[in-house]
Amino acid sequence: MLKPISRRELMRRLRRLGFIGPFSGGKHQFMEKGNFKISIPNPHGNDIGKNLLSRIIKDVSISEEDFEKLK
């Protein structure tokens, strides 16, 4: 079961999946792995909620269980 996480924790887990960044771009920063780019939520002091986190996990094609193992 997903729980809200900080932006920093999200970026740390994405790095473990091979993503690099974040890089500046448009309205949001992004991280990339090869030709694939994923937008990173802007820092607003709050954790990233379960719904947005679920969408990000689906975009990077990993299961929620595998994402949780990246702790």
C-alpha positions, -999 to 999 in steps of 0.1 A, spaced: 0 0 0 14 34 -10 19 61 15 27 97 8 64 104 4 86 135 2 98 149 -32 134 141 -20 125 105 -14 108 102 -48 139 114 -65 161 91 -45 140 61 -55 139 72 -92 177 74 -91 178 38 -79 159 29 -110 185 46 -132 170 80 -136 193 111 -136 184 147 -127 164 167 -118 168 191 -147 150 224 -152 123 225 -178 91 244 -185 68 245 -155 83 214 -137 117 199 -133 121 164 -148 143 134 -145 153 112 -174 164 76 -182 176 73 -217 150 90 -239 123 87 -213 115 119 -192 93 121 -162 81 154 -146 88 158 -109 62 177 -88 73 211 -77 85 215 -41 57 229 -20 67 216 14 40 189 14 45 152 7 35 137 -27 1 122 -22 -9 86 -30 -28 94 -62 0 114 -78 26 89 -66 5 61 -82 5 79 -115 42 85 -114 48 48 -107 27 37 -136 45 61 -159 79 46 -150 64 10 -155 71 -4 -121 48 -21 -97 39 -5 -64 55 -34 -46 88 -30 -64 87 8 -58 83 2 -21 113 -22 -21 135 7 -33 134 23 2 
